[in-house]
Amino acid sequence: MGRQYDVVVIGSGPGGYIAAIRAAQLGLKTACVEKDKSLGGTCLNVGCIPSKALLTSTEYYEWIQKESAKHGVNVAQSTIDFDKMMARKTEVVNGLTGGVASLFKMHKIDRIEGKARFSSQNLLQVGDQVVEGEHFIVATGSESIPLPFLPFDEKFVVSSTGALALPKIPKRLLIVGAGVIGVEIASIYRRLGSEVVLVEMLDRICPTMDGAISKSLQTILKKQGLEFHLQTKVTAGKEVQNGVVLTVEENQNRFELSGDHVLVAVGRRPYTADLGLKEIGVILDKKGFVQINSQFQTSLPHIYAIGDVIEGPMLAHKASEEGVAAAEIIAGHHPAINYLTIPNVIYTHPEVAAVGMTEGEAREAGLDLLLGTCSLRALGRARCMGETDGLVKIIGEKHSGRLIGMHIIAPHAAELIGEGVLALTNKMTVEDLANAPHAHPALGEGIKEAALNALGRQLAF
């Protein structure tokens, strides 16, 4: 028999490694199985972290190119060293993945490298090793969905993984899908000088966002130079010499788009194939998602599932919260996650951040609403920064006065949305936000002003 553990976590992404650390903190003998040589999963290695590193680098470059002179900062010449930019990205990734490895050592978590497959309900086969567990947490994440007629080769037809590791800046980049991944990677290469064309089947970009926010973001990104084809379907595609050609249909017109590469960002699917889950009795739905109860237990109660392999938004921080909860449940605790308080962020410039309900969701629920907005143009800090494109939108429930949603387009929106998360967590009212003092001048004043606007008391112009 192989090594025995109280908890075996499969996958070392933000859900898996956090689950393993929390289980170890609770005194459980823990192992984490990871098929790749590096810990951290998609997020740290080929997703969240490398994309944000490149977004930051390119944002600085664009500021120098287009904005610095307005501030009296004259730069004689600025050029891109793309190889050095990519090397810095790799350095950031390695620092964080190395940090996860150090945390595993600190908490005495056994790291087992190899692809896992259940051979029975309590045994995992990992290469030539057998790993026995009393409890398992499946945290294997997700993978990009290809177009059926244009499979990934990560050279010309790329997923987000390939798009973040291109050998040179493309002259023209095609992107299928104008969701979060699509617009973030579009922003990176547009800033570097690429012509970027996005094709989206739906009638707006980032469709999970509040309608007003989505519309405003599209206007901003178009002004920055991105080209959008909405309500447009890709019907065919082929690789040609040194590039790709897509056939698309838009308003009953069929035409071709060509580019050096095409990024396919139409969604992600759970990575649950070849784990042996069905064979041991774990129920999956038609899309491959693991079916769980409110305690993250699968149809086999000692096997838990979290993160992208279960239904819900595919967010790293959601997976981490679920990882903590699953570990605590195994240890006999009774945690609870309020999914309404989990924020969502798009790291364009300006950033977009949201928490709680959209206006559309609230109206579909039949709620009577308090709505308030504040344009960044009303904020002294935004004017000082030269960042007046954006807004804050507050959604409250009129009867109780409680905040039920906050949506922001602004620089540093990822940080600003924390106020909304705390307000929702603590069941605060719109009036609580309106009455709370905010520093001046600061972007956070937009939250106060939007709350005041919802109450008919806005003070800024």
C-alpha positions in Angstrom: 0.0 0.0 0.0 1.1 3.5 -0.8 1.5 6.6 1.5 -1.6 7.4 3.6 -2.9 10.9 4.3 -5.9 12.5 6.0 -6.3 14.8 3.0 -5.1 14.5 -0.5 -5.5 17.6 -2.7 -5.4 17.1 -6.4 -4.2 20.3 -8.1 -2.0 23.1 -6.8 -3.7 26.2 -8.1 -5.2 28.9 -5.9 -7.9 26.5 -4.8 -5.7 23.5 -4.3 -2.6 25.0 -2.6 -4.8 27.1 -0.3 -6.8 24.0 0.6 -3.7 22.1 1.4 -2.2 24.8 3.6 -5.4 25.2 5.5 -5.8 21.5 6.0 -2.2 21.3 7.3 -2.8 24.2 9.6 -5.7 22.3 11.1 -3.5 19.4 12.0 -4.4 17.1 9.1 -1.6 15.1 7.4 -1.8 16.5 3.9 -0.4 15.9 0.4 -0.9 17.8 -2.8 -0.6 16.2 -6.2 0.4 18.3 -9.1 0.9 17.1 -12.7 3.2 20.0 -13.6 6.7 20.7 -12.4 5.7 24.1 -11.1 3.2 24.7 -8.3 0.4 27.3 -8.6 -1.7 26.0 -11.4 -3.0 28.0 -14.4 -3.4 31.3 -12.4 0.2 31.6 -11.2 1.9 30.0 -14.2 0.0 30.9 -17.4 -3.0 33.0 -16.3 -3.7 35.7 -13.7 -0.1 36.5 -12.8 1.7 36.6 -16.1 -1.1 38.5 -17.7 -1.1 41.1 -15.0 2.7 41.4 -15.2 2.4 42.2 -18.9 -0.6 44.5 -18.4 1.5 46.5 -15.9 4.5 46.7 -18.1 2.6 47.8 -21.2 0.6 50.3 -19.2 3.8 52.0 -18.1 5.0 52.0 -21.7 1.8 53.5 -23.0 1.8 56.2 -20.3 5.3 57.2 -21.4 4.3 57.2 -25.0 1.0 59.1 -24.7 0.6 60.8 -21.4 4.0 61.7 -19.9 4.4 64.9 -21.9 1.1 66.2 -20.6 2.7 66.0 -17.1 5.8 67.8 -18.2 7.8 64.6 -18.3 9.6 64.5 -21.6 11.1 61.3 -22.7 13.4 61.6 -25.7 12.9 58.1 -26.9 11.1 55.0 -25.6 11.4 51.5 -27.1 10.2 48.1 -26.2 12.6 45.3 -25.3 10.0 42.5 -25.7 12.3 39.7 -24.6 13.2 41.6 -21.4 9.5 42.3 -20.7 8.7 38.6 -21.1 11.7 37.7 -18.9 10.4 40.0 -16.1 7.0 38.2 -16.4 8.7 34.9 -15.9 10.7 36.2 -12.9 7.4 37.4 -11.3 5.8 33.9 -11.9 8.9 32.0 -10.6 8.9 34.1 -7.4 5.3 33.3 -6.6 5.5 29.6 -7.5 8.6 29.3 -5.5 6.8 30.9 -2.6 4.1 28.2 -2.8 6.8 25.6 -2.6 8.2 27.3 0.5 4.8 27.4 2.1 4.4 23.6 1.5 7.7 23.0 3.2 6.8 25.3 6.1 3.5 23.4 6.7 5.0 20.0 6.1 2.8 19.3 3.1 4.0 16.5 0.9 4.3 17.5 -2.7 3.7 14.7 -5.2 4.5 15.3 -8.8 2.6 13.5 -11.5 -0.8 13.0 -13.1 -3.4 11.6 -10.7 -6.1 9.1 -11.4 -8.4 7.4 -9.0 -7.9 3.6 -9.0 -10.5 3.1 -6.3 -12.5 5.3 -4.0 -9.6 5.8 -1.6 -6.6 5.3 -3.8 -4.8 7.5 -6.3 -2.4 6.3 -8.9 0.3 9.0 -9.5 2.8 7.6 -12.0 4.2 4.5 -10.3 3.1 5.7 -6.9 -0.1 4.8 -5.0 -1.4 7.5 -2.7 -4.1 6.6 -0.1 -6.4 9.2 1.4 -9.2 9.4 3.9 -10.4 12.6 2.2 -9.8 14.0 -1.2 -10.2 17.6 -2.6 -10.4 17.8 -6.4 -9.0 21.2 -7.4 -7.8 20.5 -10.9 -9.0 23.8 -12.4 -10.0 24.3 -16.1 -8.7 24.5 -19.6 -9.4 26.7 -22.6 -12.1 25.6 -25.0 -10.9 25.4 -28.7 -13.0 26.0 -31.8 -14.0 22.7 -33.2 -12.6 23.5 -36.6 -9.5 25.2 -35.4 -7.6 23.3 -32.7 -4.9 24.9 -30.6 -1.3 24.6 -31.8 -0.1 27.4 -29.5 1.8 28.8 -32.5 -0.8 30.4 -34.8 -4.0 29.3 -33.0 -3.4 30.1 -29.3 -5.1 29.8 -26.0 -4.4 32.4 -23.3 -1.4 30.3 -22.4 0.1 30.7 -25.9 -0.9 34.4 -26.2 1.1 35.2 -23.0 4.2 33.6 -24.5 4.4 34.8 -28.1 7.9 35.0 -29.4 7.4 38.5 -30.9 4.8 41.3 -31.0 2.3 40.4 -33.7 1.4 43.0 -36.4 -2.2 41.9 -36.3 -3.9 39.8 -33.6 -7.4 38.3 -34.0 -9.3 37.4 -30.8 -12.4 35.3 -30.8 -14.3 36.2 -27.6 -14.6 39.6 -26.0 -14.9 38.4 -22.4 -12.4 39.1 -19.6 -9.5 37.1 -21.1 -10.1 38.6 -24.6 -10.1 42.2 -23.6 -7.1 41.9 -21.2 -4.9 40.2 -23.8 -6.2 42.6 -26.4 -5.1 45.5 -24.2 -1.5 44.1 -23.8 -0.8 43.8 -27.5 -2.7 46.9 -28.6 -0.4 48.9 -26.3 2.6 47.3 -27.9 1.5 48.4 -31.3 -0.5 45.4 -32.6 -3.6 45.9 -34.6 -6.2 44.0 -32.5 -9.6 42.8 -33.8 -12.1 41.1 -31.4 -15.0 39.0 -32.6 -17.9 38.3 -30.2 -21.1 36.4 -30.8 -23.1 38.4 -28.2 -24.2 42.0 -28.5 -21.8 43.4 -25.9 -18.4 42.7 -24.4 -17.9 41.2 -21.0 -21.5 40.1 -20.8 -21.4 39.1 -17.1 -20.8 42.7 -16.1 -23.6 45.2 -15.5 -25.0 46.5 -18.7 -24.0 50.2 -18.2 -20.5 49.2 -17.2 -20.1 46.9 -20.2 -21.2 49.6 -22.6 -19.0 52.2 -21.0 -15.9 49.9 -21.1 -16.5 49.1 -24.8 -16.6 52.9 -25.5 -13.3 53.4 -23.6 -11.6 50.4 -25.3 -12.7 51.5 -28.8 -11.3 54.9 -28.1 -8.0 53.2 -27.2 -7.9 51.6 -30.6 -9.5 48.1 -30.2 -11.7 47.0 -33.1 -14.9 45.0 -32.2 -17.2 42.9 -34.3 -20.2 42.2 -32.1 -23.0 39.7 -32.9 -20.5 38.1 -35.2 -20.0 34.4 -35.6 -16.8 32.6 -36.7 -17.9 29.9 -39.1 -14.5 28.7 -40.3 -10.8 29.1 -39.9 -7.6 27.9 -41.4 -3.9 28.3 -40.9 -2.0 29.9 -43.8 1.6 30.7 -44.3 2.7 32.6 -41.2 -0.8 33.4 -40.0 -4.5 32.5 -39.7 -7.6 33.4 -41.7 -11.1 33.4 -40.1 -14.4 33.4 -42.0 -17.0 35.3 -40.0 -20.7 36.3 -40.4 -21.9 39.7 -39.3 -25.3 41.1 -40.0 -25.8 38.4 -42.7 -22.5 39.5 -44.4 -19.8 36.9 -44.7 -16.1 38.1 -44.9 -12.6 37.1 -43.9 -10.3 38.4 -41.2 -6.6 37.6 -41.3 -3.9 37.9 -38.6 -0.6 36.7 -37.5 -2.3 34.7 -34.7 -5.7 34.1 -33.4 -6.4 33.9 -29.7 -9.5 31.7 -29.0 -11.0 33.0 -25.7 -14.6 31.6 -25.9 -14.5 30.1 -22.4 -13.0 27.4 -20.3 -14.1 23.9 -19.3 -13.4 21.9 -16.2 -10.4 19.8 -16.2 -12.0 16.5 -15.0 -11.2 14.1 -17.8 -8.9 11.2 -17.2 -9.1 11.6 -13.4 -11.2 8.3 -13.1 -14.0 10.2 -11.3 -16.9 8.6 -13.2 -15.4 5.1 -12.8 -15.4 5.3 -9.0 -18.9 6.8 -8.8 -18.4 10.6 -8.7 -21.3 12.2 -10.7 -20.4 14.8 -13.4 -22.8 16.8 -15.5 -22.8 16.9 -19.3 -20.2 19.7 -19.3 -17.8 17.8 -17.1 -18.5 19.8 -13.9 -18.4 17.8 -10.6 -21.8 17.8 -8.9 -21.5 18.8 -5.2 -23.8 19.5 -2.2 -23.6 22.7 -0.1 -20.6 21.2 1.8 -18.5 20.7 -1.4 -19.0 16.9 -1.1 -19.4 14.9 -4.3 -21.7 11.9 -4.6 -18.9 10.1 -2.6 -19.0 12.1 0.7 -15.2 11.8 1.3 -14.4 13.3 -2.0 -14.8 17.1 -2.3 -14.5 19.4 -5.3 -13.8 23.2 -5.5 -12.9 25.9 -7.9 -13.3 25.7 -11.7 -14.3 22.0 -11.6 -17.7 23.0 -10.0 -20.3 25.4 -11.4 -19.9 29.1 -10.8 -17.6 31.9 -11.8 -14.1 30.7 -12.7 -12.2 33.0 -10.3 -9.0 32.3 -8.5 -10.1 34.0 -5.3 -13.4 32.1 -5.3 -11.4 28.8 -5.5 -9.3 29.9 -2.6 -12.3 30.6 -0.4 -13.8 27.2 -1.3 -10.4 25.6 -0.6 -10.4 27.0 2.9 -14.0 26.0 3.5 -13.5 22.4 2.2 -10.5 21.9 4.5 -12.3 23.3 7.5 -15.4 21.1 6.8 -13.2 18.1 6.7 -11.7 19.1 10.0 -15.2 19.4 11.5 -15.7 23.1 11.3 -18.8 24.9 9.8 -17.7 27.7 7.5 -20.0 29.5 5.1 -19.3 31.4 1.8 -21.5 34.3 0.8 -21.0 34.2 -3.0 -22.7 37.6 -3.4 -19.6 39.1 -1.8 -17.0 37.6 -4.2 -15.7 40.4 -6.4 -14.9 40.2 -10.1 -12.2 42.3 -11.8 -11.1 43.0 -15.4 -7.6 44.4 -15.6 -7.9 46.7 -18.5 -7.1 50.4 -18.2 -9.0 51.6 -16.5 -9.8 48.6 -14.4 -13.4 47.2 -14.0 -14.5 45.7 -10.7 -17.9 44.5 -9.5 -19.4 42.8 -6.5 -23.0 41.8 -5.8 -25.9 42.0 -8.2 -26.0 43.8 -11.5 -28.9 46.1 -12.3 -30.3 43.5 -14.7 -30.1 40.7 -12.1 -31.8 42.9 -9.4 -34.7 43.8 -11.8 -35.2 40.2 -12.8 -35.5 39.4 -9.1 -38.3 42.0 -8.9 -36.5 44.3 -6.5 -37.3 48.0 -6.2 -34.0 49.7 -6.6 -31.9 52.7 -5.4 -29.5 53.5 -8.2 -26.7 56.0 -8.0 -23.7 56.9 -10.2 -20.7 59.2 -10.1 -18.5 60.0 -13.1 -14.8 60.1 -12.5 -14.9 63.6 -14.0 -16.5 64.8 -10.8 -13.4 63.7 -8.7 -10.5 66.0 -8.1 -8.1 63.0 -7.8 -9.1 61.6 -11.2 -8.5 65.0 -12.8 -5.1 65.3 -11.2 -4.3 61.8 -12.5 -5.7 62.6 -16.0 -8.0 59.6 -15.6 -11.5 60.9 -16.0 -12.9 58.0 -18.1 -14.9 55.9 -15.8 -17.7 55.8 -13.2 -19.0 54.3 -10.0 -22.4 52.7 -9.9 -24.2 51.8 -6.7 -27.2 49.5 -6.5 -29.4 49.4 -3.4 -32.7 47.7 -2.4 -35.1 50.5 -1.7 -37.2 48.9 1.0 -34.3 48.0 3.3 -31.8 50.5 2.0 -29.2 47.8 1.8 -26.4 47.8 -0.7 -26.8 44.9 -3.1 -24.3 45.8 -5.8 -21.3 48.0 -6.6 -19.7 48.4 -10.0 -16.6 50.5 -10.8 -14.6 51.6 -13.9 -11.6 53.4 -12.6 -7.8 53.1 -12.1 -7.2 50.8 -9.2 -10.8 49.5 -9.2 -9.5 46.1 -8.0 -8.5 47.8 -4.8 -11.5 50.2 -4.6 -14.0 47.3 -4.8 -12.9 46.0 -1.4 -15.1 48.7 0.2 -18.1 47.2 -1.6 -17.1 43.7 -0.5 -16.9 44.8 3.2 -20.2 46.7 2.9 -22.0 43.6 1.4 -20.4 41.3 4.0 -21.6 43.5 6.8 -25.0 44.2 5.3 -24.5 47.9 5.2 -26.9 50.3 3.6 -26.4 52.8 0.8 -26.8 55.5 3.5 -23.9 54.0 5.5 -21.7 54.5 2.5 -23.0 58.0 1.9 -22.3 59.0 5.5 -18.9 57.4 5.7 -16.0 60.0 5.5 -13.7 59.4 2.6 -10.3 60.9 2.0 -10.0 63.9 -0.3 -8.8 64.0 -3.0 -9.2 60.3 -3.7 -10.9 58.0 -6.2 -12.8 56.4 -3.3 -14.9 59.6 -3.1 -16.7 58.2 -6.1 -18.2 55.5 -4.0 -19.5 58.1 -1.5 -20.8 60.3 -4.2 -22.6 57.5 -6.0 -24.3 56.5 -2.8 -25.3 60.2 -2.2 -26.6 60.3 -5.8 -28.8 57.2 -5.1 -30.3 59.1 -2.1 -30.7 62.4 -4.1 -28.0 64.1 -2.1 -25.0 64.2 -4.5 -22.5 66.9 -3.6 -20.0 66.7 -6.5 -20.8 68.1 -9.9 
